[in-house]
Amino acid sequence: MKGEESQFRVSYEKGKAELQTSLKRKLIQQAMDRDNVISLIFALKNICGFTDRAEVNVEHSGYIASEKQLVVQWQEMLGAPKLENN
């Protein structure tokens, strides 16, 4: 019984790997031959590891106000009425 499960598992994994390879080839072929931008982006993200993340560098020097201080400053700048503390 154990040998049959192991043999099944090996066959399953081999078939799965072959299917994945076939699908990747088809996706890349579709992206390249038909100039399918959506397929190309999908392939780049999922096969090549590309991402949509933007790298942002923030530099700060000086005083960092508390959230409450920022709200008060924004209210003053906008001319909004002051909120009473609860």
BAPA-137130 format. One record per atom (N, C-alpha, C): residue in one letter; x, y, z. Coordinates in pm, whole numbers, padded with zeros to 5 digits, always signed. Layout:
// residues N
aXYZ/...
// end
This chain:
// residues 86
m+00082-00119+00000/m+00000+00000+00000/m+00087+00126+00000/k+00190+00126+00083/k+00278+00242+00095/k+00350+00269-00038/g+00394+00162-00103/g+00463+00176-00232/g+00372+00232-00340/e+00245+00191-00339/e+00149+00243-00437/e+00125+00392-00417/e+00113+00435-00291/e+00094+00577-00261/e+00216+00657-00305/s+00334+00602-00280/s+00457+00670-00318/s+00468+00681-00470/q+00434+00573-00540/q+00440+00572-00686/q+00337+00670-00743/f+00218+00671-00683/f+00114+00765-00725/f+00162+00909-00705/r+00222+00934-00590/r+00271+01068-00558/r+00376+01114-00659/v+00468+01027-00693/v+00573+01060-00790/v+00510+01090-00926/s+00417+01006-00968/s+00350+01027-01097/s+00272+01158-01096/y+00203+01184-00987/y+00125+01307-00974/y+00215+01429-00984/e+00324+01430-00909/e+00416+01544-00908/e+00479+01565-01045/k+00513+01455-01113/k+00571+01465-01248/k+00470+01525-01344/g+00347+01477-01339/g+00243+01531-01426/g+00214+01677-01398/k+00213+01713-01272/k+00190+01852-01233/k+00302+01942-01285/a+00425+01898-01273/a+00540+01976-01321/a+00534+01992-01473/e+00498+01886-01543/e+00487+01894-01689/e+00376+01991-01730/l+00264+01987-01660/l+00154+02078-01689/l+00196+02222-01665/q+00263+02247-01554/q+00309+02383-01524/q+00404+02433-01631/t+00495+02349-01675/t+00588+02388-01781/t+00514+02418-01910/s+00418+02334-01944/s+00339+02355-02065/s+00260+02485-02059/l+00199+02511-01944/l+00122+02634-01929/l+00210+02758-01936/k+00328+02751-01876/k+00421+02863-01882/k+00464+02890-02026/r+00495+02783-02099/r+00534+02799-02240/r+00422+02865-02320/k+00299+02817-02300/k+00185+02870-02372/k+00161+03017-02337/l+00173+03049-02211/l+00155+03187-02167/l+00260+03278-02231/i+00384+03237-02228/i+00490+03318-02287/i+00472+03329-02438/q+00435+03220-02502/q+00410+03222-02646/q+00298+03321-02679/q+00191+03315-02603/q+00078+03405-02625/q+00120+03550-02603/a+00196+03574-02499/a+00240+03710-02468/a+00331+03766-02577/m+00419+03683-02629/m+00516+03730-02729/m+00458+03735-02870/d+00387+03632-02912/d+00337+03624-03050/d+00225+03723-03077/r+00141+03744-02980/r+00024+03829-03003/r+00038+03967-02939/d+00155+03997-02888/d+00176+04124-02816/d+00066+04146-02712/n+00033+04039-02641/n-00070+04044-02538/n-00008+04099-02411/v-00030+04226-02386/v+00033+04294-02274/v-00010+04234-02141/i-00136+04199-02128/i-00185+04142-02003/i-00113+04010-01973/s-00101+03924-02074/s-00031+03797-02054/s+00117+03820-02023/l+00175+03918-02089/l+00316+03949-02065/l+00339+03997-01922/i+00253+04086-01874/i+00265+04135-01736/i+00245+04020-01637/f+00144+03936-01662/f+00119+03823-01574/f+00240+03731-01568/a+00298+03700-01686/a+00415+03613-01691/a+00534+03675-01617/l+00556+03803-01637/l+00668+03869-01569/l+00651+03864-01417/k+00528+03885-01370/k+00505+03884-01225/k+00515+03743-01167/n+00457+03646-01235/n+00447+03513-01176/n+00563+03420-01209/i+00631+03444-01317/i+00743+03358-01355/i+00877+03425-01322/c+00883+03556-01346/c+01010+03627-01326/c+01018+03702-01194/g+00909+03706-01118/g+00913+03769-00988/g+00900+03920-00987/f+00855+03980-01098/f+00836+04124-01102/f+00721+04163-01009/t+00724+04287-00957/t+00617+04334-00870/t+00578+04476-00910/d+00466+04521-00856/d+00419+04658-00881/d+00461+04753-00769/r+00540+04705-00677/r+00578+04789-00565/r+00672+04900-00609/a+00644+05017-00563/a+00732+05130-00589/a+00820+05152-00467/e+00945+05179-00492/e+01036+05205-00381/e+01031+05353-00349/v+01009+05384-00223/v+00998+05523-00180/v+01100+05549-00071/n+01180+05649-00092/n+01276+05691+00009/n+01226+05820+00072/v+01217+05823+00203/v+01169+05940+00273/v+01278+05986+00368/e+01310+06112+00356/e+01408+06170+00448/e+01336+06274+00531/h+01369+06279+00658/h+01306+06375+00746/h+01410+06429+00843/s+01404+06557+00860/s+01491+06614+00962/s+01407+06717+01038/g+01421+06716+01165/g+01347+06813+01243/g+01250+06748+01339/y+01153+06825+01379/y+01059+06789+01482/y+00944+06704+01426/i+00904+06602+01496/i+00789+06522+01458/i+00682+06544+01564/a+00570+06602+01520/a+00462+06634+01612/a+00377+06511+01640/s+00307+06514+01750/s+00214+06405+01780/s+00092+06418+01689/e+00013+06314+01683/e-00107+06317+01599/e-00200+06430+01640/k-00215+06450+01771/k-00303+06556+01821/k-00251+06693+01778/q-00119+06713+01787/q-00061+06841+01746/q-00081+06865+01597/l-00068+06761+01517/l-00088+06775+01373/l-00232+06813+01342/v-00328+06751+01410/v-00469+06782+01387/v-00496+06929+01420/v-00443+06976+01531/v-00462+07115+01571/v-00401+07208+01466/q-00281+07176+01418/q-00216+07259+01316/q-00296+07261+01187/w-00348+07147+01146/w-00429+07140+01023/w-00558+07220+01039/q-00619+07210+01156/q-00740+07287+01181/q-00712+07436+01171/e-00600+07479+01228/e-00564+07620+01222/e-00538+07664+01079/m-00466+07581+01003/m-00435+07616+00864/m-00562+07624+00779/l-00658+07537+00806/l-00781+07533+00727/l-00889+07626+00781/g-00864+07684+00895/g-00963+07773+00955/g-01082+07698+01011/a-01064+07572+01044/a-01173+07491+01098/a-01191+07520+01246/p-01313+07504+01295/p-01334+07525+01438/p-01263+07416+01518/k-01218+07453+01635/k-01147+07357+01721/k-01246+07259+01781/l-01207+07133+01787/l-01290+07032+01848/l-01260+07026+01997/e-01365+07008+02074/e-01344+06998+02218/e-01299+06857+02252/n-01215+06843+02355/n-01169+06713+02399/n-01282+06638+02467/n-01291+06509+02441/n-01395+06426+02503/n-01344+06362+02627/
// end
